[in-house]
Amino acid sequence: RILDLKDGEKTLTVAVWYPTRAEPKEYKYGGGSLAGKVAPDAEPDGGPFPLFVFSHGYGGSGISSVFFTEALAARRWIVAAPDHEDRDKAARIRTGPQPIDGMAYLKRARELAASGRDFDRKAHAYRLDDMKLVLDRMLDSETFGKIIDAKRIAVGGHSLGGFTSLGACGAIEGRRDDRIKAVLLFSPGVFMYDEKEFAAVRVPSMYMLGEKERGEPRAGGTKADLADLAFRTFPAPKYFLEVKGGNHFSFNHNLSDRAWARSFGGTREQHEVIRKYAVAFLERHVAGRESEAAVLEKQDPMLSVYRREGQ
């Protein structure tokens, strides 16, 4: 279901997946560019359900990681993913991939990544505002509010969505949302945070990185250095996973069958291992269900690195 949340002069478009008894069928997201299986606008079934709010990467969309959001909803979660109003918009929930100046988009994305501790947090605070708005409105929703378990809420994000998610978990002073019980990070943009700010995060975490991006420079070190710092600093239970053969975009769904688009998405095998561990983490540490906990006890062959502390 697609929601339009009004907030003053702003309208935030949000994709919502949820459990239903209706039979799922093939569905073309964004005007036919991305295929999935859902029952559009069907009536929700039962409840209460845990809630997960997903923040996409810079220039992305609420449908950027459909391979995961559909799977989580199938485990009887409600999943809400907004379209942040980034300066560049490579895709949107309703229309899929957008015509943009690709070179300018990539240039700005690289500049953001290279900004390190000088990253302009105020200029991107709208993302945290979006996450709070989604949480508030989903809990107050006539349709969804009564079937959400308000004590079982998690957030997560890809790339710049990592900035958003960790900020809402306390990494940004004054922005902690105590409703959040866990955080899931897909190749997160966390180069703007220091050790003290990582230490302010007080919820279970799962941090994923692609094997091929471990040596990429960030904040005076590498992505692997940042991941190590975060893992050392976050409280247990905590997990770190490195996806074999993965890059920064392996955590995206393939928005198109075109050759250029395939380089901005992951393989079927990568998506499967990401989905498997992410779902198991959220099921165990937020939903309180142990049905998939065995996944977390061992390292899958599609993981080049797997570390965990705590239960």
C-alpha positions as CSV (number, residue, x, y, z in Angstrom):
1,R,0.0,0.0,0.0
2,I,1.2,3.5,-0.8
3,L,0.6,6.3,1.7
4,D,1.0,10.0,1.4
5,L,1.7,11.6,4.7
6,K,0.9,15.3,4.9
7,D,3.1,17.4,7.2
8,G,2.4,21.1,6.7
9,E,3.4,21.9,3.1
10,K,5.3,18.6,2.8
11,T,4.0,15.3,1.5
12,L,6.0,12.2,2.3
13,T,5.3,9.1,0.2
14,V,5.7,5.8,2.0
15,A,5.5,2.2,0.8
16,V,4.0,-0.1,3.3
17,W,4.1,-3.9,3.3
18,Y,2.0,-5.9,5.8
19,P,0.6,-9.3,6.5
20,T,-2.7,-10.3,4.8
21,R,-4.7,-13.4,3.9
22,A,-5.1,-12.2,0.3
23,E,-3.1,-14.3,-2.3
24,P,0.0,-12.4,-3.4
25,K,0.4,-12.0,-7.2
26,E,3.1,-10.6,-9.4
27,Y,3.3,-6.8,-9.0
28,K,5.3,-4.3,-11.0
29,Y,6.6,-1.6,-8.7
30,G,7.2,1.9,-10.0
31,G,5.3,1.6,-13.3
32,G,6.7,-1.8,-14.3
33,S,10.4,-1.5,-13.7
34,L,10.7,-3.8,-10.7
35,A,8.9,-7.1,-10.1
36,G,7.7,-8.5,-6.8
37,K,4.8,-10.5,-5.3
38,V,2.3,-8.7,-3.1
39,A,-1.5,-8.3,-2.7
40,P,-1.9,-4.5,-3.3
41,D,-4.3,-2.7,-0.9
42,A,-5.5,-5.9,0.6
43,E,-7.0,-5.9,4.1
44,P,-4.4,-6.5,6.9
45,D,-4.7,-9.8,8.7
46,G,-4.7,-9.9,12.5
47,G,-2.0,-8.4,14.6
48,P,-0.4,-7.1,16.6
49,F,2.7,-7.1,14.4
50,P,6.2,-5.7,14.9
51,L,7.1,-2.6,12.8
52,F,10.3,-1.9,10.8
53,V,11.0,1.5,9.2
54,F,13.6,1.5,6.4
55,S,15.6,4.5,5.2
56,H,17.0,4.2,1.6
57,G,20.4,5.5,0.4
58,Y,21.1,8.9,-1.1
59,G,19.0,9.4,-4.2
60,G,17.2,6.1,-3.7
61,S,13.6,5.1,-2.9
62,G,11.4,3.3,-0.5
63,I,11.3,0.4,-3.0
64,S,15.1,0.2,-3.2
65,S,15.3,-3.1,-1.2
66,V,12.1,-4.9,-2.1
67,F,13.9,-8.2,-1.9
68,F,14.1,-7.7,1.8
69,T,11.0,-5.6,2.6
70,E,8.7,-8.2,1.0
71,A,10.4,-11.0,2.8
72,L,10.1,-9.3,6.2
73,A,6.4,-8.6,5.7
74,A,6.0,-12.3,4.8
75,R,7.3,-13.1,8.4
76,R,4.4,-11.1,9.7
77,W,6.0,-7.7,10.1
78,I,4.7,-4.3,9.0
79,V,7.4,-2.5,7.0
80,A,7.3,1.2,6.1
81,A,9.8,2.8,3.7
82,P,9.6,6.5,2.8
83,D,10.8,8.3,-0.3
84,H,13.3,10.8,1.3
85,E,13.4,14.1,-0.6
86,D,17.2,14.0,-1.4
87,R,18.5,16.5,-3.8
88,D,18.9,13.8,-6.4
89,K,16.1,11.3,-6.9
90,A,17.2,8.2,-9.0
91,A,13.9,6.4,-8.2
92,R,10.5,7.0,-6.6
93,I,7.9,4.6,-5.1
94,R,5.2,5.4,-7.6
95,T,7.3,5.8,-10.8
96,G,10.4,3.8,-10.3
97,P,13.7,5.0,-12.0
98,Q,13.8,8.7,-12.7
99,P,15.6,10.5,-15.5
100,I,18.5,12.3,-13.8
101,D,21.9,13.6,-14.6
102,G,23.8,10.4,-13.7
103,M,27.2,12.0,-13.7
104,A,26.1,14.9,-11.4
105,Y,24.3,12.4,-9.1
106,L,27.4,10.2,-8.7
107,K,29.6,13.3,-8.2
108,R,27.4,14.5,-5.4
109,A,27.2,11.0,-3.8
110,R,31.0,10.8,-3.9
111,E,31.4,14.2,-2.3
112,L,29.0,13.2,0.5
113,A,31.1,10.0,1.1
114,A,34.3,12.0,1.1
115,S,33.0,14.6,3.6
116,G,33.8,12.5,6.6
117,R,33.4,14.3,9.9
118,D,32.6,17.5,7.9
119,F,29.3,15.9,6.7
120,D,26.5,18.5,6.9
121,R,24.1,16.9,9.4
122,K,21.8,19.9,9.5
123,A,21.3,19.7,5.7
124,H,20.2,16.1,6.0
125,A,18.2,16.3,9.2
126,Y,15.1,16.0,7.1
127,R,15.8,12.3,6.9
128,L,15.5,11.9,10.7
129,D,12.3,14.1,10.6
130,D,10.9,11.7,7.9
131,M,11.7,8.6,10.1
132,K,9.9,10.2,13.1
133,L,7.0,11.2,11.0
134,V,6.6,7.7,9.7
135,L,6.8,6.2,13.2
136,D,4.3,8.7,14.5
137,R,1.8,8.4,11.7
138,M,2.0,4.6,11.5
139,L,1.2,4.3,15.2
140,D,-1.6,6.8,14.9
141,S,-3.0,5.3,11.7
142,E,-6.6,4.2,11.7
143,T,-5.6,1.2,9.6
144,F,-2.3,0.2,11.0
145,G,-2.1,1.8,14.5
146,K,-4.3,-0.9,16.1
147,I,-2.3,-3.8,14.6
148,I,1.2,-2.5,15.4
149,D,3.0,-3.8,18.5
150,A,4.4,-0.5,19.7
151,K,6.9,-2.3,22.0
152,R,8.5,-4.1,19.0
153,I,9.8,-1.5,16.6
154,A,13.1,-1.5,14.7
155,V,14.7,0.7,12.1
156,G,17.3,0.3,9.4
157,G,18.8,1.6,6.3
158,H,21.2,1.4,3.4
159,S,24.1,3.8,2.8
160,L,22.9,7.3,3.9
161,G,20.0,5.4,5.5
162,G,22.6,4.3,8.0
163,F,23.1,7.9,9.1
164,T,19.4,8.2,9.4
165,S,18.9,5.1,11.4
166,L,21.8,5.5,13.8
167,G,20.9,9.1,14.4
168,A,17.4,8.0,15.5
169,C,19.1,5.4,17.8
170,G,21.0,8.1,19.7
171,A,24.1,8.7,17.7
172,I,22.9,12.3,17.2
173,E,22.3,14.1,20.5
174,G,18.7,15.0,21.1
175,R,17.4,12.7,18.3
176,R,17.1,9.4,20.1
177,D,13.7,7.7,19.7
178,D,13.2,5.3,22.6
179,R,10.5,3.4,20.7
180,I,13.3,1.8,18.6
181,K,14.5,-1.5,19.9
182,A,17.1,-2.6,17.2
183,V,19.0,-1.2,14.2
184,L,19.8,-3.0,10.9
185,L,22.6,-1.5,8.7
186,F,23.2,-2.3,5.1
187,S,26.6,-0.9,4.0
188,P,25.8,2.2,6.1
189,G,27.1,5.7,5.6
190,V,28.4,6.2,9.2
191,F,31.6,8.1,8.4
192,M,30.2,11.2,10.1
193,Y,30.0,9.6,13.5
194,D,32.8,9.2,16.0
195,E,33.4,6.6,18.7
196,K,31.5,8.6,21.4
197,E,28.5,8.8,19.1
198,F,28.6,5.1,18.3
199,A,28.7,4.4,22.0
200,A,25.4,6.4,22.4
201,V,23.6,3.6,20.5
202,R,22.0,1.3,23.1
203,V,20.1,-1.3,21.0
204,P,21.0,-4.6,19.4
205,S,22.6,-4.1,16.0
206,M,23.4,-5.9,12.8
207,Y,26.0,-4.3,10.5
208,M,26.5,-5.6,6.9
209,L,29.2,-4.7,4.4
210,G,30.2,-5.9,0.9
211,E,33.5,-7.8,0.6
212,K,34.6,-5.6,-2.3
213,E,34.1,-2.3,-0.4
214,R,36.2,-3.1,2.7
215,G,39.2,-1.1,1.5
216,E,37.3,2.0,0.3
217,P,38.5,5.1,2.0
218,R,36.2,6.8,4.6
219,A,36.9,9.3,7.3
220,G,40.7,9.0,7.3
221,G,40.5,5.2,7.2
222,T,38.6,2.6,5.3
223,K,35.0,1.2,5.5
224,A,36.4,-1.9,7.2
225,D,38.0,0.4,9.9
226,L,34.7,2.1,10.5
227,A,32.8,-1.2,10.7
228,D,35.4,-2.4,13.2
229,L,35.0,0.7,15.3
230,A,31.2,0.5,15.3
231,F,31.3,-3.2,16.2
232,R,33.7,-2.7,19.1
233,T,31.6,0.2,20.4
234,F,28.0,-1.0,20.0
235,P,26.5,-2.9,22.9
236,A,25.8,-6.6,22.7
237,P,24.0,-8.3,21.1
238,K,25.7,-7.2,17.9
239,Y,26.5,-8.8,14.6
240,F,28.9,-8.0,11.7
241,L,28.5,-9.6,8.3
242,E,30.6,-9.2,5.2
243,V,28.8,-10.4,2.0
244,K,31.0,-12.5,-0.3
245,G,31.6,-10.7,-3.6
246,G,29.4,-7.8,-2.5
247,N,29.7,-4.1,-3.1
248,H,27.9,-1.0,-1.8
249,F,25.0,-1.7,-4.2
250,S,24.5,-5.4,-3.4
251,F,21.9,-4.3,-0.8
252,N,19.7,-2.8,-3.5
253,H,17.0,-4.6,-5.5
254,N,17.6,-4.6,-9.3
255,L,15.4,-1.7,-10.5
256,S,15.6,-2.7,-14.1
257,D,16.9,-5.6,-16.4
258,R,19.1,-3.2,-18.3
259,A,22.8,-3.8,-18.1
260,W,23.6,-0.5,-16.4
261,A,21.0,-1.1,-13.7
262,R,22.4,-4.6,-12.8
263,S,25.6,-2.9,-11.5
264,F,23.4,-1.1,-8.9
265,G,21.9,-4.2,-7.4
266,G,22.9,-7.5,-5.8
267,T,22.9,-11.1,-7.1
268,R,20.2,-13.6,-6.1
269,E,22.7,-15.4,-3.8
270,Q,23.7,-12.1,-2.1
271,H,20.1,-11.1,-1.6
272,E,19.3,-14.5,-0.1
273,V,22.0,-14.3,2.5
274,I,21.3,-10.7,3.4
275,R,17.6,-11.5,3.7
276,K,18.2,-14.7,5.8
277,Y,20.4,-13.1,8.4
278,A,18.5,-9.7,8.6
279,V,15.2,-11.5,9.1
280,A,16.6,-13.9,11.7
281,F,18.1,-10.9,13.6
282,L,14.9,-8.9,13.7
283,E,12.8,-12.0,14.5
284,R,15.0,-12.9,17.5
285,H,15.9,-9.5,19.0
286,V,12.7,-7.5,18.3
287,A,9.8,-9.9,17.6
288,G,11.0,-12.3,20.3
289,R,10.6,-15.3,18.0
290,E,13.2,-18.1,18.0
291,S,12.0,-19.9,14.8
292,E,15.0,-18.7,12.7
293,A,17.5,-18.1,15.5
294,A,19.6,-21.1,14.3
295,V,20.6,-19.0,11.3
296,L,22.5,-16.6,13.6
297,E,24.6,-19.5,15.2
298,K,26.8,-20.2,12.2
299,Q,28.5,-18.6,9.2
300,D,26.9,-19.1,5.8
301,P,29.3,-19.8,2.8
302,M,28.1,-16.5,1.2
303,L,29.7,-14.6,4.1
304,S,33.4,-13.8,3.9
305,V,33.3,-12.6,7.5
306,Y,30.9,-13.2,10.4
307,R,31.3,-11.9,13.9
308,R,28.8,-11.8,16.7
309,E,28.7,-11.1,20.4
310,G,25.9,-11.7,22.9
311,Q,22.6,-13.5,22.5
